[in-house]
């Protein structure tokens, strides 16, 4: 089966330039061929009748793994600072690190 020429060598060179990728001549030919094969596969998919198929956003069912966001009481400032070795004006004091 002959691959259609949808992507030209010039287009591949332009894509490589935009991507800041240096390609050798053989690599350009290979990538051009691969891009055309990929687009040809999508063309085959376009021929399918999908009118009765619902759109899929995720192929596997997504479940929220996070816990419920329940409001709870927190430590008071006094309790939070109670075990600190040094405090000043209601804040922790730590040594200066530069």
C-alpha positions as CSV (number, residue, x, y, z in Angstrom):
1,X,0.0,0.0,0.0
2,X,1.5,3.3,-1.1
3,X,1.6,6.1,1.5
4,X,0.0,9.3,0.5
5,X,2.1,12.4,0.4
6,X,0.2,14.7,2.8
7,X,3.3,16.0,4.6
8,X,6.1,17.2,2.3
9,X,9.8,17.2,3.0
10,X,9.6,21.0,3.2
11,X,6.9,20.8,5.9
12,X,9.1,18.4,7.9
13,X,12.0,20.8,7.6
14,X,9.8,23.6,8.8
15,X,8.6,21.6,11.8
16,X,12.1,20.7,12.7
17,X,13.2,24.3,12.4
18,X,10.2,25.4,14.6
19,X,11.1,22.7,17.1
20,X,14.8,23.7,17.1
21,X,15.8,20.2,16.1
22,X,18.6,19.5,13.6
23,X,17.8,16.6,11.4
24,X,20.0,14.7,8.9
25,X,18.7,14.1,5.4
26,X,17.9,10.5,6.2
27,X,16.0,11.5,9.4
28,X,14.0,14.0,7.4
29,X,12.9,11.4,4.9
30,X,12.1,8.9,7.7
31,X,10.1,11.4,9.8
32,X,8.2,12.6,6.7
33,X,7.3,9.0,5.9
34,X,6.2,8.4,9.5
35,X,4.0,11.5,9.6
36,X,2.3,10.5,6.4
37,X,1.6,7.0,7.8
38,X,0.1,8.5,10.9
39,X,-2.1,10.9,9.0
40,X,-3.1,8.0,6.7
41,X,-4.2,6.0,9.8
42,X,-6.4,9.0,10.9
43,X,-7.9,9.1,7.5
44,X,-9.0,5.5,7.9
45,X,-10.6,6.5,11.2
46,X,-12.5,9.3,9.5
47,X,-14.3,6.7,7.4
48,X,-15.9,5.1,10.4
49,X,-19.5,5.8,11.3
50,X,-19.4,7.0,14.8
51,X,-22.8,8.8,14.8
52,X,-24.1,6.4,17.5
53,X,-21.0,6.4,19.7
54,X,-21.1,8.8,22.7
55,X,-18.0,11.1,23.1
56,X,-15.5,9.8,25.6
57,X,-13.6,12.2,27.8
58,X,-11.7,9.5,29.7
59,X,-11.3,5.9,28.7
60,X,-11.3,4.7,32.3
61,X,-13.8,5.8,34.9
62,X,-12.4,8.6,37.1
63,X,-12.9,8.5,40.8
64,X,-12.1,11.3,43.2
65,X,-9.5,9.9,45.6
66,X,-9.5,13.0,47.8
67,X,-11.1,13.1,51.2
68,X,-14.1,15.2,51.9
69,X,-13.2,18.8,52.8
70,X,-14.6,19.0,56.3
71,X,-14.1,22.2,58.4
72,X,-12.4,21.4,61.7
73,X,-11.1,23.4,64.6
74,X,-7.4,24.2,64.5
75,X,-4.8,25.0,67.2
76,X,-4.9,28.4,68.8
77,X,-1.9,30.6,68.3
78,X,-1.0,30.1,72.0
79,X,-1.1,26.2,71.6
80,X,0.9,26.3,68.4
81,X,3.6,28.3,69.9
82,X,3.6,26.4,73.2
83,X,6.4,24.0,72.3
84,X,8.6,26.6,70.5
85,X,12.0,27.4,72.1
86,X,11.8,31.0,71.0
87,X,8.9,33.3,70.1
88,X,8.4,37.0,69.6
89,X,5.2,39.0,69.2
90,X,3.2,35.8,68.6
91,X,5.6,34.3,65.9
92,X,8.2,31.6,65.9
93,X,11.8,32.9,66.1
94,X,14.4,31.0,64.0
95,X,18.0,31.7,63.5
96,X,18.9,33.8,60.4
97,X,20.2,31.6,57.6
98,X,21.9,33.3,54.7
